[in-house]
Amino acid sequence: MAKTNDAADSQYDSSGIQVLKGLEAVRKRPGMYIGSTSHRGLHHLVYEVVDNSIDEALAGYCDTVTVIIHGDNSITVEDNGRGIPVDMHPTEKLPGVELALTVLHAGGKFDKNTYKVSGGLHGVGVSVVNALSETLKVWVKRDGKEHYMDFMRGDTTTKLKVLGSVKPKETGTKVYFKPDAQIFTELEYDYATLATRLRELSFLNKGVTITLNDEREGKERAETFHAKGGLQEFVAFLNAKQKPLHPEVVYFEGEKDDIGIEVALQYNDGYNENVFSFVNNINTHEGGTHLTGFKSALTSVINKYLDKSSFAKKDKDLKLSGDDVREGLTAVLSVKVREPQFEGQTKTKLGNSEAESAVKTSVNEFLAMYLEEHPRVANIVIDKALSAARAREAARKARDLTRKKSALDVGNLPGKLADCSLSDPAMCEIYLVEGDSAGGSAKQGRDRMFQAILPLRGKILNVEKARIDKILGNEEIRTIITAIGAGIKEEFSLESVRYHKIIIMTDADVDGAHIRTLLLTFFFRQMPELIDAGMIYIAQPPLFRVAKGKEEYYAYDIAERDAIAARMGLGEGKTNINFQRYKGLGEMNPDQLWKTTMDPETRTILKVTLDDAFLANEIFQTLMGDEVEPRRVFIEANAKFASIDV
């Protein structure tokens, strides 16, 4: 996206900044504004500053953004936009740049005349970054001068001053900040996390050049992201580890009811659906009305094309479902909405009703025309969808033959499930336990009132490589689906989930890690709503028991084990201390399993969250997919980080 507008075309000065006061609250409750004070919140600071630069790009005034990670994990973000206004605000009597950096919700994105659309999830902007930074410095090139200010923990320390003159057309903003150690529990930036988001932004804003430069000792590297083809390049990148069924990425761009709509899609020979949706550059991983409109249009258009094609005579009784037409689909939907309304668990679900009809109508018109004009691609898509439908129908008939009730009917609970007494899902939890022996210990050690146990035999099917008929043909997977009670794919209903905590409990060895990965792959591909709702957890059984006489402690790693031993052996040597290394859950008796891993008062469980669906999809494809070469490259690059238990 090149710089297309002249600064004189649109008034952008401090009068365009609207104010909603209250920055003090940010330092008191930072999680409300950036999500957390750990890894996620730390990176959110960078996104907030970059979002301002991208807003300038969306308005046509910026085409270059540079992000630098300095040696001390401080950050610089620089762009060649118009520069934050430096004139005095008419009512607040402060320079625009100081207002934007010291007052919450003060920014051009709150004035419809300044930006038609703007990114940033909460619109809290750089003021929050300033409040949560030990120090922040800003340089603004504008009106032939370079201006400077600096701040400490949100307070102005150097008032706006002019450093010197620059060329009249030389404009832009540079922001330097160092996250506050008093606020954040994590202070080290992850290069891959930032690179993923910046790459994503380059795809979503074609023509913008974004550079990421890491200056930290031993980690020096730099990448430049520039996608001339925008979403088409995005889909090609997502499909890089797959085998596309048609060479061309189908692309459409348009506007309907003042909503900008961009769609790119391509089918591959896999069985999974990878559809990513964005609103004003925000990844709406919970979906929303725009995604509903896209899916509805896709299903409708392909079914209408099928009815008119020669395929209809062979499969006249088959009606393609949404799951059928999206098997093997990789697509990116990006919409620009003036006033987006977000809802859902993480406020990443679009609620604007007008977006659904706009997307549905536009995609309907474009896709119907595209399929008519490209019969070869249309036939490939139809053939793929029909193949999926036949597999789905075969799976349904097989279930009906083997059971009087559907395999997914909650009324027919699996025999090896030890259910709990309570019926309120919010109070109940289910442990998916590796092996019958550990399952037996868990059944004896649990609190029967609210804890259910489902033992799993061996390794479940790798769903990354399987179609729905094979998935539902796997007994262990069918048992899990039945026990949870919510169905899968289009039949899934979050309201029908029988347990609001689904806890994966496997041995602390390589096999246990593999089983855990297979289960996470299953939930990510077939029941992602459970992850979005925060219902998937991983149990953390101890690795060691350290005992001396009647005194015993449990350790979760070697360092903790040694620290406990040192404490217990003070003054007496370590001769009487017994160490037990647990190789499997079955080695613990029921009381020990309860005390260490199942008692809500003393256990540690990890909640599985999905911060970046795009990155998660790439990792699952790499580690669990058919292609061997990407997996080999990943293992070679990351082997040094592996924790191997020999």
WOMOSUL-V202354 format. One record per helix or strand of 3 or more residues. SS is the DSSP state (a for helix, b for strand). FROM is the first residue (numbers start at 1). TO is the last residue. If there is no record, write none. Layout:
BEGIN
SS|FROM|TO, SS|FROM|TO
END
This chain:
BEGIN
a|7|9, a|14|16, a|24|28, a|31|34, a|39|58, b|64|69, b|75|79, a|96|102, a|108|110, a|125|131, b|133|142, b|145|152, b|155|165, b|172|179, a|191|204, b|209|214, b|221|226, a|231|238, b|250|256, b|259|268, b|274|279, a|289|308, a|311|314, a|322|325, b|329|336, a|353|373, a|375|402, a|425|427, b|429|434, a|436|445, b|451|456, a|463|465, a|468|473, a|475|484, a|489|491, a|494|496, b|501|505, a|510|526, a|528|532, b|536|539, b|544|548, b|551|555, a|558|568, b|578|581, a|585|587, a|590|598, b|605|607, a|613|624, a|628|641
END
